[in-house]
Amino acid sequence: MSNTTANQIEVVVECHGALTQTFGNDAFRLQLAGDPPNVTALMQALRERQPQASTLIERSAVARGDQLLNGTQTLAADDRVALIPPVSGG
């Protein structure tokens, strides 16, 4: 059961690629504030948690299920979101 209040929720963040090392885990719970909390609040909370990785976090995509999310899309308690860093290859 998650810990939530009217203006705060808890989500599960799944990390991929280099972000797994950045956050030291492939998934973790994160509390978000906002009315309602959205992807912008998520990204801010992630940058505050790992300020040295701000650029990588800012360049990463956020997805819920198979849908990419933009900054204004709201999040709900216990949402499971994937944080996907940019990839390069040849």
Secondary structure, DSSP 8 states (H G I E B T S, - for coil): ----BTTEEEEEEEE-THHHHHHTSSEEEEEEESSS-BHHHHHHHHHHH-GGGHHHHHT-EEEETTEEE-TT-B--TT-EEEEE------
